[in-house]
Amino acid sequence: MSAQQYDFTEGSIMKKMVLFSSPIFLTNILQTSYQVIDSIWVGNLLGANALGALAISSTVVFTILSFIIGINTAALTVLSQHKGAKDDEGLKKSLNGFVVVLGSLTIILGLIGFFVSGQILQWMGTPDEILPLATLYLRINFVGILFLFGYNFIATVLRALGDSKTPIRFVLLAVILNTVLDPIFISVFDWGIAGAAYATIVSQGTAFLYGLIYSVYKAGVPFSIPFMPAMKQLKRIFKLGLPSGLSMMVISGGVLAIMTVVTSFGEEVVAGFGAAQRLDSLIMLPALTLGSAINSMAGQNIGAEKWDRVGEISKNGLILIATVSLTMSALVFFNAERAVSLFVQDQDTVAFGTMYVQTVAFFYPFLGVNFVLNGVVRAAGAMFQVFVLNVLSFWVLRFPLTYLFSLWLGERGIGVGMAVSLVLSSVLAVGYYHYGKWREIKVIENEKSDE
């Protein structure tokens, strides 16, 4: 192997958590910087309407892909448990099954998304000034959606095997290419917002091809020429993947619903919310990072049936997320106006973006609690239970509260509703972690009994 693969079933938990999650954190920063760079170029070269189009379109892409992203999360659970159980043959078969299912779904959803882009944006209430730009950007992105999925899936596989360093290379390549190509395609070639979309496709496509070649020939990942999985294996994939995919659709659908609240306040608020989302993503990075790391760590220990270490992983994760999240929240809070101004100069847009960021900044540690504890229970195979938690979090709490507070407080209520929902969602996550029956789920045992 050309990169270290961690065995999480032994040794210091906190040390390995920091060492393993640090490269994931760096990878996530690069992923976020990719979006931030896109927004900076589009906002400054093309204006507030183009930035709003980018924000809305990005939300739609995530929503359309959410089901596949959810199954990708199920892959992390299954593959990490195989790794912990030292089941090489099961690992290889499961890997092929996920490649076939996820690859097919990505192509199908990409085609559907391309043809219904305009209708989706109209349903969301996208302002007329933004609609043509958003439709163009969205359709071009759907053309290369397989690349976006591809290099993220390869990163997931490597993390399940205990290697969190290699994926940095894929994302770094995409970021560098996008940084260079964005201004060339937008201004030099005069392609406007279409240029930003083309830059995305070229950058992600190159990263995907590099990742595929590297993982096969250098990292020793047991990829093979895809072949049709056995029906029993397909059933197992969908048994775990379906609720996980639906869970992601619930999340992204909730984000989409919140965007309909935002669009009701006009293009300045849409653009300001788009800039604020980029800063939100910085605050959320520690939670996203630990959620992914803990899924791998807990999965290996559950596969090895070391439940005492699973409990320690939860405790260490909560300590780490509290420390890092509060630090990130403070940095973003005190630099909110300056940061929002990087994306757009319109005074009203900057004012709303700053207000939103400062309202929600110190509530994101509560979101970290969700990511840590849900990462552990998801590693056990509790996909349906996490799905239910997400339904409650987004559709019973987050969207209704955001909508109601916006009616009460106007545009300020968007951030207030979001903040309140984050606190209540963390209470649900803690409750299920302590009282749920996720420890009784047997993913690997079920697979073996079906062979």
Beta strands, then each sheet from edge to edge (+ up, - down):
end
